[in-house]
């Protein structure tokens, strides 16, 4: 059974830059949320939206700081990232207005920054965004962020969100149903509606259906429109779990091909015209193995993780870290009266003094969270900050820098 993209071909490299600035000057590069209308109606809508910055999103030339993401309750969030980072991408090395060099597409995409949201994003207006190839291990976690530029009040059809993992990827050769055969695949689709989303999974093994899930309805999902959704997947042999923000969508014991031999990932664009709804992607991260927090803390007395995530240049812990923080807290409390030092580390970006201060603040933030949110005894925890002086990987790659941005827990000798 042949499965692939419906487009006849893929193209790599630089795509077209932003529309002429003169064409967008009236709205200061505001990303329009409207769908197809007459020219006069479009101009009226532009004037209306320009009076309300709260209902529009601006593309900027410089990276934005901070985030306006609404934090939902993560009290039951139990995703824990894998122990070793294999692949990561935030497009920091790519030029604004260009398609990312290491990736592929059969549609239209470009690197942008978004006002109110940190870092760089790939805007996909149509087609698919296809990653470089790399080998996925048997057990792994996969995460990414997607901003859904969709007007919650629109009366028109909303684009569907889709993402896939598959085997036999070979750069850009996943080109068509009749041209390329995939044996093993996980294909996720989310239909986006006025007051909910409906998520489905199509899993294939040896080009045959392994599992087609029931439709999972997510009431109230429209609150994520014009906001960021964090997607997280955990694969443990044949077991599959999927989260979207705080919601666990799937926990399926026999859903993944074995062996799966995955080596490429794909996310879909909105398949709409320029100026209409689009998806923006960043912060892709694949990690190997399962975190063995309890064993490392109890038996080895030492645990290091890059899975506690912080806002950029901040000590604010991201809500996606909840599952790992809960697991760490449980292991610490199980140790009884054993004391630990929490040590913060950074990469070498920026100056040494600022990195040292940031590492200390992040260690303190972890300590505070463990005490106030998870009930760890305060007298058992101390903190230190090391800045960038103890790297565990090269700082000249994004993956290496992410490995160096870590938090350590070291048992204090009695």
ROVOPA-368689 format. One line per field, with one value per residue (C-alpha): residue number from 1; x, z, y; residue in three letters. Coordinates in steps of 0.02 Angstrom, whole numbers. Layout:
BEGIN
n: NUM_...
u: X_...
w: Z_...
v: Y_...
res: Ala_...
! end
This chain:
BEGIN
n: 1_2_3_4_5_6_7_8_9_10_11_12_13_14_15_16_17_18_19_20_21_22_23_24_25_26_27_28_29_30_31_32_33_34_35_36_37_38_39_40_41_42_43_44_45_46_47_48_49_50_51_52_53_54_55_56_57_58_59_60_61_62_63_64_65_66_67_68_69_70_71_72_73_74_75_76_77_78_79_80_81_82_83_84_85_86_87_88_89_90_91_92_93_94_95_96_97_98_99_100_101_102_103_104_105_106_107_108_109_110_111_112_113_114_115_116_117_118_119_120_121_122_123_124_125_126_127_128_129_130_131_132_133_134_135_136_137_138_139_140_141_142_143_144_145_146_147_148_149_150_151_152_153_154_155_156_157_158_159_160_161_162_163_164_165_166_167_168_169_170_171_172_173_174_175_176_177_178_179_180_181_182_183_184_185_186_187_188_189_190_191_192_193_194_195_196_197_198_199_200_201_202_203_204_205_206_207_208_209_210_211_212_213_214_215_216_217_218_219_220_221_222_223_224_225_226_227_228_229_230_231_232_233_234_235_236_237_238_239_240_241_242_243_244_245_246_247_248_249_250_251_252_253_254_255_256_257_258_259_260_261_262_263_264_265_266_267_268_269_270_271_272_273_274_275_276_277_278_279_280_281_282_283_284_285_286_287_288_289_290_291_292_293_294_295_296_297_298_299_300_301_302_303_304_305_306_307_308_309_310_311_312_313_314_315_316_317_318_319_320_321_322_323_324_325_326_327_328_329_330_331_332_333_334_335_336_337_338_339_340_341_342_343_344_345_346_347_348_349_350_351_352_353_354_355_356_357_358_359_360_361_362_363_364_365_366_367_368_369_370_371_372_373_374_375_376_377_378_379_380_381_382_383_384_385_386_387_388_389_390_391_392_393_394_395_396_397_398_399_400_401_402_403_404_405_406_407_408_409_410_411_412_413_414
u: 0_78_61_135_108_-19_93_190_358_459_576_719_799_751_570_498_525_387_270_330_327_220_83_79_115_-68_-68_115_137_-14_-55_-234_-358_-489_-535_-579_-683_-704_-566_-674_-725_-544_-493_-636_-582_-401_-458_-565_-427_-300_-401_-382_-208_-280_-361_-212_-38_111_259_418_597_675_648_514_538_414_255_71_28_-114_-61_-194_-200_-62_-101_-127_6_121_229_414_541_671_840_953_918_937_865_811_764_709_769_885_1014_892_858_694_590_678_634_743_895_892_707_597_424_302_210_243_340_458_547_466_459_295_261_234_312_496_610_589_447_414_253_170_33_15_89_200_359_475_622_799_818_884_857_725_761_634_585_578_485_441_384_347_253_125_42_-129_-169_-356_-494_-605_-755_-736_-886_-777_-698_-545_-391_-347_-189_-87_80_166_311_366_504_602_614_754_771_633_580_413_328_168_48_109_293_347_297_301_289_270_186_96_-20_-113_-253_-347_-505_-527_-705_-799_-809_-699_-565_-577_-415_-382_-234_-195_-54_23_138_213_98_-56_-173_-113_-235_-361_-418_-589_-622_-573_-672_-591_-727_-668_-514_-556_-476_-309_-341_-220_-113_23_-13_125_116_204_217_294_329_380_392_213_136_88_37_-9_-35_-92_-53_-117_-237_-189_-272_-214_-139_-140_-46_-28_-23_155_236_369_503_449_613_553_678_580_442_319_194_60_26_-147_-171_-245_-203_-81_-160_-278_-255_-84_12_179_299_454_544_551_635_662_742_791_747_644_695_752_737_703_849_974_924_901_1042_1168_1133_1149_1027_1048_908_880_694_654_613_619_560_699_828_713_695_510_479_369_211_268_395_258_269_456_449_319_427_580_482_418_595_663_526_558_738_676_800_934_990_1022_1105_1013_1138_1091_1193_1181_1258_1391_1278_1293_1421_1486_1420_1241_1247_1305_1163_1036_1096_1079_905_848_913_820_662_669_695_550_434_479_444_288_203_260_288_474_550_645_787_835_876_1021_1061_1209_1234_1380_1341_1425_1587_1542_1475_1436_1422_1489_1412_1428_1268_1089_1075_1236_1178_1013_1107_1212_1059_1020_981_1077_1027_1175_1163_1252_1366_1312
w: 0_-52_63_43_-2_-135_-213_-368_-305_-164_-178_-60_-13_-17_-61_-99_25_106_-6_-51_103_12_-7_180_244_281_414_472_416_517_479_421_491_357_219_38_18_-110_-119_-41_104_134_147_268_376_378_440_574_635_642_783_894_925_1038_891_775_768_699_606_664_602_773_893_1021_1207_1324_1280_1286_1293_1411_1538_1565_1711_1698_1862_1777_1643_1649_1494_1533_1394_1345_1428_1277_1144_967_859_892_784_822_657_747_608_466_385_408_249_185_192_319_233_312_282_131_70_-72_-32_33_191_267_431_530_705_794_907_1085_1054_1075_940_756_676_507_433_325_214_112_85_209_309_300_419_384_407_567_655_790_929_986_1135_1108_1141_1012_1045_948_963_838_830_748_659_654_692_826_760_576_487_356_350_462_402_481_583_535_580_540_582_458_399_236_224_108_110_-5_-85_4_-148_-196_-175_-332_-317_-142_-25_163_267_443_491_626_551_666_607_703_629_699_727_804_979_977_889_833_834_747_725_575_611_478_489_334_228_313_440_617_706_660_816_861_845_1004_1032_1127_1184_1204_1095_1004_1150_1074_911_893_1025_1046_1066_1133_1055_1143_1091_1189_1106_1211_1096_1032_1161_1103_1205_1135_1227_1161_1294_1458_1377_1352_1189_1167_1276_1164_1216_1040_913_844_715_788_738_674_593_590_517_468_529_439_484_373_319_316_127_107_5_61_195_256_409_428_549_626_692_803_949_872_990_983_1131_1155_1294_1450_1595_1740_1873_2021_1992_1961_2116_2234_2177_2095_2193_2036_1900_1756_1639_1498_1510_1632_1510_1541_1446_1344_1452_1602_1759_1723_1712_1565_1606_1490_1626_1748_1718_1745_1897_1977_1945_2019_2173_2202_2194_2311_2439_2427_2480_2650_2734_2598_2545_2366_2280_2128_2001_1853_1691_1532_1359_1310_1220_1296_1424_1568_1706_1640_1614_1793_1862_1751_1803_1987_1961_1869_2006_2135_2029_2024_2211_2244_2130_2212_2384_2350_2216_2252_2440_2449_2618_2600_2716_2598_2449_2412_2250_2144_1975_1861_1708_1552_1629_1633_1461_1422_1233_1099_1099_911_873_930_997_1097_1171_1223_1309_1402_1462_1602_1785_1895_2059_2162_2327_2471_2566_2745
v: 0_164_312_485_665_708_841_786_847_919_1067_1106_1270_1450_1494_1665_1806_1908_2005_2179_2288_2415_2287_2256_2432_2467_2333_2337_2156_2099_1920_1922_1799_1823_1702_1739_1896_2031_2161_2295_2183_2137_2319_2355_2209_2271_2441_2360_2245_2386_2465_2313_2245_2114_2026_2026_1954_2052_1981_2066_2075_2045_1900_1936_1911_1831_1739_1776_1592_1555_1424_1292_1173_1043_957_788_809_658_674_652_686_558_559_596_728_660_798_975_1124_1302_1380_1501_1484_1522_1690_1781_1768_1611_1428_1333_1258_1085_1053_1015_1064_1037_1198_1372_1412_1540_1582_1723_1795_1829_1975_1915_1744_1703_1635_1596_1499_1420_1484_1351_1422_1262_1091_1000_1033_882_859_798_611_531_366_356_230_101_210_397_559_691_869_1028_1192_1252_1422_1408_1571_1541_1665_1583_1678_1635_1562_1481_1308_1293_1200_1033_1007_854_776_611_496_363_246_243_431_485_673_735_571_554_629_542_398_312_356_307_168_188_30_99_262_360_490_610_723_857_930_1106_1165_1311_1237_1081_980_799_699_533_416_307_182_71_-80_-160_-49_-123_-46_-82_32_166_254_313_498_589_749_892_1014_1193_1170_1333_1427_1375_1468_1614_1534_1403_1218_1106_932_787_605_460_293_142_-7_-26_90_265_417_587_752_920_1050_977_853_671_622_442_306_153_-5_-80_61_72_-42_-154_-124_46_102_283_406_562_677_787_924_997_1174_1249_1227_1399_1553_1688_1797_1660_1547_1468_1359_1409_1277_1279_1193_1019_898_709_621_440_321_341_451_340_474_362_242_381_478_331_217_332_491_596_646_769_825_948_911_1051_1190_1376_1528_1606_1698_1674_1569_1541_1353_1303_1204_1064_1021_970_782_777_893_780_627_711_765_589_518_652_620_434_468_520_636_632_805_859_1006_1074_1143_1251_1252_1357_1354_1481_1603_1777_1833_1729_1842_1840_1652_1625_1731_1643_1470_1518_1587_1431_1317_1423_1417_1227_1220_1338_1239_1073_1145_1247_1143_966_961_924_971_1137_1087_945_1059_1175_1265_1317_1395_1349_1454_1385_1322_1136_1089_908_936_1052_1225_1247_1150_1179_1002_1023_1188_1110_969_1096_1192_1070_1048_925_845_783_693_778_659_635
res: Unk_Unk_Unk_Unk_Unk_Unk_Unk_Unk_Unk_Unk_Unk_Unk_Unk_Unk_Unk_Unk_Unk_Unk_Unk_Unk_Unk_Unk_Unk_Unk_Unk_Unk_Unk_Unk_Unk_Unk_Unk_Unk_Unk_Unk_Unk_Unk_Unk_Unk_Unk_Unk_Unk_Unk_Unk_Unk_Unk_Unk_Unk_Unk_Unk_Unk_Unk_Unk_Unk_Unk_Unk_Unk_Unk_Unk_Unk_Unk_Unk_Unk_Unk_Unk_Unk_Unk_Unk_Unk_Unk_Unk_Unk_Unk_Unk_Unk_Unk_Unk_Unk_Unk_Unk_Unk_Unk_Unk_Unk_Unk_Unk_Unk_Unk_Unk_Unk_Unk_Unk_Unk_Unk_Unk_Unk_Unk_Unk_Unk_Unk_Unk_Unk_Unk_Unk_Unk_Unk_Unk_Unk_Unk_Unk_Unk_Unk_Unk_Unk_Unk_Unk_Unk_Unk_Unk_Unk_Unk_Unk_Unk_Unk_Unk_Unk_Unk_Unk_Unk_Unk_Unk_Unk_Unk_Unk_Unk_Unk_Unk_Unk_Unk_Unk_Unk_Unk_Unk_Unk_Unk_Unk_Unk_Unk_Unk_Unk_Unk_Unk_Unk_Unk_Unk_Unk_Unk_Unk_Unk_Unk_Unk_Unk_Unk_Unk_Unk_Unk_Unk_Unk_Unk_Unk_Unk_Unk_Unk_Unk_Unk_Unk_Unk_Unk_Unk_Unk_Unk_Unk_Unk_Unk_Unk_Unk_Unk_Unk_Unk_Unk_Unk_Unk_Unk_Unk_Unk_Unk_Unk_Unk_Unk_Unk_Unk_Unk_Unk_Unk_Unk_Unk_Unk_Unk_Unk_Unk_Unk_Unk_Unk_Unk_Unk_Unk_Unk_Unk_Unk_Unk_Unk_Unk_Unk_Unk_Unk_Unk_Unk_Unk_Unk_Unk_Unk_Unk_Unk_Unk_Unk_Unk_Unk_Unk_Unk_Unk_Unk_Unk_Unk_Unk_Unk_Unk_Unk_Unk_Unk_Unk_Unk_Unk_Unk_Unk_Unk_Unk_Unk_Unk_Unk_Unk_Unk_Unk_Unk_Unk_Unk_Unk_Unk_Unk_Unk_Unk_Unk_Unk_Unk_Unk_Unk_Unk_Unk_Unk_Unk_Unk_Unk_Unk_Unk_Unk_Unk_Unk_Unk_Unk_Unk_Unk_Unk_Unk_Unk_Unk_Unk_Unk_Unk_Unk_Unk_Unk_Unk_Unk_Unk_Unk_Unk_Unk_Unk_Unk_Unk_Unk_Unk_Unk_Unk_Unk_Unk_Unk_Unk_Unk_Unk_Unk_Unk_Unk_Unk_Unk_Unk_Unk_Unk_Unk_Unk_Unk_Unk_Unk_Unk_Unk_Unk_Unk_Unk_Unk_Unk_Unk_Unk_Unk_Unk_Unk_Unk_Unk_Unk_Unk_Unk_Unk_Unk_Unk_Unk_Unk_Unk_Unk_Unk_Unk_Unk_Unk_Unk_Unk_Unk_Unk_Unk_Unk_Unk_Unk_Unk_Unk_Unk_Unk_Unk_Unk_Unk_Unk_Unk_Unk_Unk_Unk_Unk_Unk_Unk_Unk_Unk_Unk_Unk_Unk_Unk_Unk_Unk_Unk_Unk_Unk_Unk_Unk_Unk_Unk_Unk_Unk_Unk_Unk_Unk_Unk_Unk_Unk_Unk_Unk_Unk_Unk_Unk_Unk_Unk_Unk_Unk
! end
